[in-house]
Amino acid sequence: MKVGIICAMKEETEYFLSKLENYTTKEVGATVFYEGKTNDGKEVVIALAGIGKANAAAVCALTIALYQVNYIINSGIAGSIASGLHIGDVVLSTSVSYHDADFTAFDYKIGQMAGEDAEFNASSELLAKAEIAATTIPEIKDHVKKGLVVSGDQFINNKEKKALIQKNLPNAMVTECEGAPIAQIATKFKVPFIVIRCVSDCSDEEQVDTYEFNVKQSSENSAKLVLAMLRML
């Protein structure tokens, strides 16, 4: 069994790499793949994809095709959309959608890509195991939520943009830039997936100071939960 873990930014890979034994590095175009085993002996491929939907989709397809992974996990940080979420909370995707797709002129729903499902459903197996794994991490166990994760090629940092997502997708929990295309490609390849994101900011601040301050810790929280879940696979 081999698990593909896709991260957008270097900061999101660092904790994973600190827990891998004797990993190898491979560059394919601008993408860096790190292949190795966790301290628990699980075979993983960590893909550093870069930010955004195009990068995420391409790297997901490459990860599946090159490494024949059995599962895809997207790990990293996100901005909160739902009320009641706080910085440091970890959100597990039940489903994933786009917040910047609009084909309503052709009777699709907001967030639904033409010819695609309105939402891509995460693996029920991975979701259940992630919930159990969270109970084993003291600093995380009381800060785990689950629900809809939404993606777009936007950094949401003001109240107006956040309010628009809340209006269009009232069930959205967090927003980021890669989960939906990863979910879409994994679904097409019939590879079970889950998106696990830790809240780094509240998506409504004009400045990026909060986000930058929390990137490292939020990335680590997400990675800790992913690694705990891998022990159960």
C-alpha positions in Angstrom: 0.0 0.0 0.0 1.2 3.5 -0.9 -0.3 6.8 0.0 0.1 10.0 -2.0 0.1 13.2 0.1 -0.2 16.5 -1.8 0.8 19.8 -0.3 0.9 23.2 -2.0 3.7 24.9 -0.1 7.1 23.9 1.3 5.9 24.8 4.8 3.2 22.2 4.5 5.7 19.4 3.7 8.3 20.1 6.4 6.7 18.1 9.3 6.1 15.2 7.0 9.7 15.1 5.8 11.0 15.2 9.4 9.1 11.9 10.0 10.3 10.1 6.8 13.1 7.6 6.8 15.7 7.6 4.0 13.4 9.3 1.5 14.4 9.9 -2.1 13.7 13.0 -4.2 12.5 13.2 -7.7 11.7 16.2 -9.8 9.2 16.1 -12.6 8.9 19.5 -14.2 8.5 22.0 -11.4 7.1 19.3 -9.1 9.2 17.7 -6.3 8.2 14.2 -5.1 9.6 12.8 -1.9 9.2 9.0 -1.6 9.9 7.1 1.5 8.5 5.4 4.6 7.1 6.9 7.8 8.5 6.0 11.2 5.7 3.4 11.3 6.8 1.8 8.0 4.0 3.3 5.8 5.0 3.9 2.2 4.2 7.5 1.2 4.9 9.9 -1.6 4.9 13.6 -0.6 4.2 15.9 -3.6 5.1 19.6 -3.4 2.6 20.8 -6.0 2.7 24.6 -5.8 -0.2 26.9 -5.2 -3.5 26.9 -7.2 -5.9 24.7 -9.0 -3.9 24.0 -12.2 -0.9 22.8 -10.2 -3.0 20.7 -7.9 -4.8 18.9 -10.7 -1.6 18.2 -12.7 0.3 16.9 -9.6 -2.6 14.7 -8.5 -2.7 13.1 -11.9 1.1 12.6 -11.9 1.1 11.2 -8.3 -1.5 8.6 -9.3 0.1 7.7 -12.6 3.7 7.6 -11.6 3.3 6.0 -8.1 0.1 4.0 -8.4 -1.0 5.2 -4.9 -3.9 3.6 -3.2 -5.1 6.8 -1.4 -4.7 10.6 -2.0 -4.6 13.0 0.9 -4.4 16.8 0.5 -2.9 18.3 3.6 -2.2 21.9 4.6 -3.8 25.1 5.8 -7.0 27.0 5.0 -9.1 30.1 5.8 -12.2 29.7 7.9 -15.6 30.3 6.3 -18.1 28.8 8.8 -18.8 30.6 12.0 -17.5 29.0 15.1 -14.2 27.9 13.5 -11.0 29.1 15.2 -7.4 29.3 14.2 -5.9 25.9 14.9 -9.1 24.0 14.2 -8.7 21.1 11.8 -11.3 20.4 9.2 -11.9 17.0 7.5 -13.6 17.1 4.2 -16.9 15.2 3.9 -17.0 16.7 0.4 -15.2 19.3 -1.7 -16.3 21.8 -4.3 -15.2 25.0 -6.1 -16.3 28.4 -4.9 -15.2 30.2 -8.0 -17.0 28.1 -10.7 -20.1 29.6 -12.3 -21.8 27.7 -15.1 -25.3 28.7 -13.9 -26.1 30.0 -17.4 -26.3 26.3 -18.3 -28.3 25.3 -15.2 -25.4 24.1 -13.1 -25.2 25.0 -9.4 -22.7 27.7 -8.2 -19.5 25.9 -7.5 -20.2 23.1 -10.0 -17.9 22.6 -12.9 -19.6 21.9 -16.3 -20.1 18.2 -16.7 -19.0 17.4 -13.2 -20.8 16.6 -9.9 -21.7 19.6 -7.7 -19.5 18.1 -4.9 -16.8 15.4 -4.8 -17.4 13.1 -1.9 -14.4 12.2 0.3 -13.7 8.6 1.2 -15.9 7.5 4.1 -13.1 5.1 5.2 -10.5 7.8 5.4 -12.9 10.2 7.1 -13.8 7.6 9.7 -10.2 6.8 10.4 -9.2 10.5 10.5 -11.9 11.1 13.2 -10.5 8.2 15.2 -6.9 9.3 14.7 -7.7 12.8 15.9 -8.7 11.4 19.4 -5.1 10.2 19.8 -3.6 13.7 19.5 -4.2 15.7 22.7 -3.7 19.2 21.2 -6.0 18.4 18.3 -8.7 16.1 19.5 -11.1 18.8 20.7 -10.5 21.0 17.7 -11.6 18.7 14.8 -14.6 19.5 12.5 -15.9 18.0 9.3 -17.8 19.3 6.4 -17.6 20.9 3.0 -14.2 22.3 1.8 -14.2 24.8 -1.0 -11.5 25.8 -3.4 -10.7 28.7 -5.7 -7.8 30.6 -7.2 -8.2 33.3 -4.7 -6.7 34.3 -1.3 -9.9 35.3 0.6 -8.9 38.2 2.9 -11.9 40.5 3.2 -15.4 40.3 4.6 -17.1 40.9 1.2 -15.4 37.9 -0.5 -16.0 35.7 2.6 -19.7 36.8 2.7 -20.1 35.9 -1.0 -18.8 32.3 -0.4 -21.1 32.0 2.6 -24.0 33.1 0.5 -23.3 30.9 -2.5 -22.2 27.8 -0.5 -23.7 28.1 3.0 -22.4 24.7 4.1 -18.7 25.6 3.4 -16.4 25.2 6.3 -13.0 26.4 5.0 -11.6 27.8 1.8 -8.2 27.1 0.1 -6.8 26.7 -3.4 -6.2 23.0 -4.2 -8.6 20.6 -2.6 -11.3 20.6 -5.3 -9.1 19.9 -8.3 -7.4 17.1 -6.3 -10.8 15.7 -5.4 -12.0 15.9 -9.0 -8.9 14.1 -10.4 -8.8 11.5 -7.7 -12.5 10.8 -8.3 -11.9 10.4 -12.0 -9.1 7.9 -11.3 -11.3 6.2 -8.7 -8.7 6.7 -5.9 -10.1 7.3 -2.5 -9.3 10.8 -1.2 -9.6 13.2 1.8 -8.7 16.8 2.3 -7.4 17.7 5.8 -6.8 21.4 6.5 -6.0 23.4 9.6 -7.3 26.9 9.9 -4.5 29.5 9.6 -6.7 32.6 9.3 -10.3 33.9 9.3 -10.5 34.9 5.6 -11.7 38.4 6.4 -8.5 40.4 7.2 -7.1 42.9 4.7 -3.6 42.1 6.0 -1.9 38.7 5.7 -0.1 38.9 9.1 -2.4 36.4 10.8 -2.0 33.9 8.0 1.8 34.2 7.9 2.1 33.9 11.7 0.1 30.7 11.7 1.4 28.9 8.6 4.0 26.7 10.4 1.8 25.6 13.3 -1.3 25.0 11.2 0.7 23.0 8.6 2.1 20.9 11.4 -1.3 20.3 13.0 -2.7 19.0 9.7 0.4 16.8 9.1 0.2 15.3 12.6 -3.4 14.2 12.0 -2.5 12.7 8.6 0.4 10.7 10.0 -1.8 9.4 12.9 -4.4 8.4 10.3 -1.8 6.5 8.2 -1.1 4.2 11.2 -4.6 2.9 10.8 -4.4 2.1 7.1 
